[in-house]
């Protein structure tokens, strides 16, 4: 992976809604409404993200990518030193 590719991934990450993302699955995490991804918490709260046709695993993957990708970027940069 080139530095430019890694920078573009980080740029997309930084343009996404701020904060920690967490998947809330109907029937597991709450009992009414639909499944969604909560973006941010408290004063950092952003818009909820709803997906159509997504599985529980899809929700978990997408929500956790917000926390996982920065760790992966940091590790790749560390390994490239």
Buried (B, 14 or more C-beta within 10 A) or exposed (E): EEEEEBEEBBEEBEEBBEBEBBBBBEEEEEEEEEBBBBBBEEEEEBEEBEBEEBEEEEBBEBBBBBEEBEEEBEEEEEEEE
